[in-house]
Structures are given as C-alpha cells and as structure tokens.
Amino acid sequence: MRAQLRIAILACSLLLCAAAADAGTCPAEPFVKNAGAVLMRAARSDSPAAFSGMVQRYADVRSLAFFALGPYRGKLPKAQEGQYVSLTLSFMGRFLANHAGRFNGNGLTIVSCTGDGATMTVTAKLSGGQKVIFRLSRTRNGFKVRDLNVSSIWLAQQLRSNFVGTLKRADGDLDALFRYLKTYS
C-alpha cells in the first residue's frame, strides 16, 4: 500500500513539474508577452486608436471580421470586404477601449500553454490579477491572435453577437451593419 502511495505521489509530482515546464517553454510566449504589453499600454492610454493599432498588429483581423458575420458572410460583396474589415477594426478598437479597465497591469505571466503548434491557447495573468486567454494560430511570420478572452468575454463571439444581431434586426441588410459600424469609427 505504501509503495502505491509513493508511486502516486511521484507521478503527481512529475505531472506538476511537466506542466510548469510547459508553461516556461511555450513557443508563443514572446508573442503573447509583446501583445500583452501593447494591450496594457493601450489600456493606460484609454485610446481606441491605440487598441486598433494593437489589434491590427497582433490579430487576424480579417478572420475575426468574417467570423463576426456568421450566416451573413455570403451576403458581403467582394467589393465591400476591405471597407468592412476596416470598420470592424475600428469597432474592435472602440470596444476594447470601452473595456480598458479590464487590462490593468504592468506585466504579464504565462500560466499555461496548450496546442499542437498550428493553433495554441495561452492563458496568462496580468500583474493586476486579471486572467487573459489568447487563442492563436501560427503564421509564416510567427503567430496571430484568433480570439481573446477577458473577464469571461470572448472578443470574436461578442463581435458576432453584435453584428448578427444588427443584421437580424435589419432583415439581413448589410447597409444597416455598415451604418452601425460607422458610428464606432
């Protein structure tokens, strides 16, 4: 019985050490720390433009924008895609600026890092104690943020909820969505 207990304790210890080692060897750690630092600077500036710059630099804006259209994605004419992505970027900057208080901190610590290399989920903690979860995809040049969770709110899902809700209320009229987005730019 004692031998089994010792083996169980040893196994748990090894698993805990492996988990700690994984957090320290996260291939996305430099990217997440840089993105987190820019995010916290944007929060201190309380500027939608600073948040838009952060999103443009670190996020896959096009994928986020198209995800936000949900079932209406096919209705967006190719000729309006650039304008739509630009308006979505401005909306994200304003949305994040409106929630800037959630990004308080002067540093960021990686808590966990999981994934297969092509896609990763990195959980971090800001020095103020706030948990931030980054969903990443690998690109030729490193990583891009595919989604961001702060205070249990996923950015991509929030965008989708706002945009699809606007489109539903307008019977699928994309012009109504464009008018809505322009109020945030």
C-alpha positions as CSV (number, residue, x, y, z in Angstrom):
1,M,0.0,0.0,0.0
2,R,2.8,2.4,0.9
3,A,4.6,1.6,-2.4
4,Q,1.4,2.5,-4.3
5,L,1.1,5.8,-2.4
6,R,4.7,6.7,-3.2
7,I,4.2,5.9,-6.8
8,A,1.1,8.0,-7.0
9,I,2.8,10.9,-5.3
10,L,5.8,10.6,-7.6
11,A,3.5,10.5,-10.7
12,C,1.6,13.6,-9.5
13,S,4.9,15.4,-8.8
14,L,6.2,14.6,-12.3
15,L,2.9,15.8,-13.9
16,L,3.1,19.1,-11.9
17,C,6.7,19.6,-13.0
18,A,5.9,18.8,-16.6
19,A,3.0,21.3,-16.5
20,A,5.3,24.0,-15.0
21,A,8.0,23.2,-17.6
22,D,5.4,23.5,-20.4
23,A,4.4,27.0,-19.3
24,G,8.0,28.0,-19.3
25,T,8.7,26.6,-22.8
26,C,5.7,28.0,-24.6
27,P,6.8,28.8,-28.2
28,A,4.2,31.6,-28.3
29,E,5.4,33.2,-25.0
30,P,7.4,36.1,-26.6
31,F,4.5,36.9,-28.9
32,V,1.9,36.8,-26.1
33,K,4.1,38.9,-23.8
34,N,4.7,41.5,-26.5
35,A,0.9,41.6,-27.4
36,G,0.1,41.8,-23.7
37,A,2.5,44.7,-23.2
38,V,0.9,46.6,-26.1
39,L,-2.5,45.8,-24.8
40,M,-1.7,47.2,-21.3
41,R,-0.2,50.3,-22.9
42,A,-3.3,50.8,-24.9
43,A,-5.4,50.5,-21.8
44,R,-3.3,53.1,-20.0
45,S,-3.8,55.5,-22.9
46,D,-7.5,54.8,-23.0
47,S,-7.4,55.4,-26.7
48,P,-9.5,53.5,-29.3
49,A,-6.7,54.2,-31.9
50,A,-4.1,52.6,-29.6
51,F,-6.3,49.5,-29.3
52,S,-7.0,49.4,-33.0
53,G,-3.2,49.6,-33.6
54,M,-2.7,46.7,-31.2
55,V,-5.4,44.6,-32.9
56,Q,-4.0,45.4,-36.4
57,R,-0.5,44.4,-35.4
58,Y,-1.3,41.2,-33.4
59,A,-4.7,39.8,-34.5
60,D,-6.0,38.1,-37.6
61,V,-8.5,41.0,-38.2
62,R,-9.8,39.6,-41.5
63,S,-10.7,36.2,-39.9
64,L,-12.3,37.9,-36.9
65,A,-14.3,40.2,-39.1
66,F,-15.6,37.4,-41.3
67,F,-16.4,35.2,-38.3
68,A,-18.5,38.0,-36.9
69,L,-20.8,37.9,-39.9
70,G,-21.9,34.4,-39.1
71,P,-24.6,33.2,-41.5
72,Y,-24.5,36.5,-43.4
73,R,-20.9,36.0,-44.6
74,G,-22.0,35.1,-48.1
75,K,-24.0,38.3,-48.4
76,L,-20.9,40.6,-48.2
77,P,-19.9,41.6,-51.8
78,K,-16.2,41.2,-52.6
79,A,-16.0,44.9,-53.4
80,Q,-17.0,45.9,-49.8
81,E,-14.7,43.5,-48.0
82,G,-11.9,46.0,-47.4
83,Q,-14.3,48.6,-46.1
84,Y,-16.0,46.1,-43.8
85,V,-12.7,44.8,-42.4
86,S,-11.5,48.4,-41.8
87,L,-14.8,49.3,-40.0
88,T,-14.6,46.1,-37.9
89,L,-11.0,47.1,-36.9
90,S,-12.3,50.5,-35.7
91,F,-15.2,48.8,-33.9
92,M,-12.8,46.5,-32.1
93,G,-10.6,49.4,-31.0
94,R,-13.6,51.2,-29.6
95,F,-15.0,48.1,-27.9
96,L,-11.6,47.3,-26.2
97,A,-11.2,51.0,-25.2
98,N,-14.6,50.9,-23.6
99,H,-13.4,47.9,-21.5
100,A,-9.9,49.2,-20.9
101,G,-10.2,48.8,-17.1
102,R,-10.0,45.1,-17.6
103,F,-6.5,45.3,-18.9
104,N,-4.9,46.9,-15.8
105,G,-1.4,45.7,-15.1
106,N,2.3,46.3,-15.7
107,G,3.3,42.8,-16.5
108,L,2.0,39.5,-17.8
109,T,2.8,36.0,-16.7
110,I,2.2,32.9,-18.8
111,V,0.1,30.4,-16.8
112,S,-0.5,27.7,-19.4
113,C,0.2,26.9,-23.0
114,T,-1.5,24.2,-24.9
115,G,-1.9,23.3,-28.6
116,D,-0.4,21.5,-31.5
117,G,1.8,24.2,-32.8
118,A,-0.6,25.3,-35.6
119,T,-3.1,26.5,-33.1
120,M,-2.4,27.3,-29.4
121,T,-4.3,28.6,-26.4
122,V,-2.2,30.6,-24.0
123,T,-3.6,31.6,-20.6
124,A,-1.8,34.5,-18.9
125,K,-2.3,36.7,-15.9
126,L,-1.8,40.4,-15.8
127,S,0.1,41.8,-12.8
128,G,-3.3,43.1,-11.6
129,G,-4.6,39.5,-11.3
130,Q,-6.8,39.5,-14.4
131,K,-6.8,36.3,-16.5
132,V,-6.4,36.7,-20.3
133,I,-6.7,33.9,-22.7
134,F,-5.2,34.2,-26.2
135,R,-6.2,31.8,-29.0
136,L,-3.5,31.8,-31.5
137,S,-2.8,30.5,-35.0
138,R,0.7,30.1,-36.4
139,T,1.6,32.0,-39.5
140,R,4.7,32.1,-41.6
141,N,6.0,35.0,-39.5
142,G,5.0,33.8,-36.1
143,F,1.5,33.9,-34.5
144,K,-1.7,35.9,-34.8
145,V,-4.5,36.2,-32.2
146,R,-7.6,34.5,-33.4
147,D,-9.6,35.4,-30.3
148,L,-9.1,37.0,-26.9
149,N,-10.9,36.3,-23.6
150,V,-11.0,38.7,-20.8
151,S,-13.5,38.6,-17.9
152,S,-15.1,35.5,-19.5
153,I,-15.9,37.5,-22.6
154,W,-14.6,36.2,-25.9
155,L,-14.0,39.0,-28.4
156,A,-14.9,37.1,-31.5
157,Q,-18.2,35.9,-30.0
158,Q,-19.0,39.4,-28.8
159,L,-18.4,40.7,-32.3
160,R,-20.6,38.0,-33.8
161,S,-23.4,38.7,-31.4
162,N,-23.4,42.4,-32.1
163,F,-23.1,42.1,-35.9
164,V,-25.5,39.2,-36.4
165,G,-28.0,40.9,-34.0
166,T,-27.8,44.1,-36.0
167,L,-28.3,42.2,-39.2
168,K,-31.2,40.2,-37.9
169,R,-33.0,43.4,-36.7
170,A,-32.4,44.8,-40.3
171,D,-33.6,41.7,-42.1
172,G,-30.1,40.9,-43.3
173,D,-29.5,44.4,-44.7
174,L,-25.7,44.9,-44.8
175,D,-26.1,48.7,-45.2
176,A,-27.6,48.7,-41.7
177,L,-24.5,46.9,-40.4
178,F,-22.2,49.4,-42.2
179,R,-24.2,52.3,-40.6
180,Y,-23.9,50.7,-37.2
181,L,-20.1,50.2,-37.6
182,K,-19.6,53.7,-38.8
183,T,-21.0,55.0,-35.5
184,Y,-17.9,53.4,-33.9
185,S,-15.3,54.7,-36.3
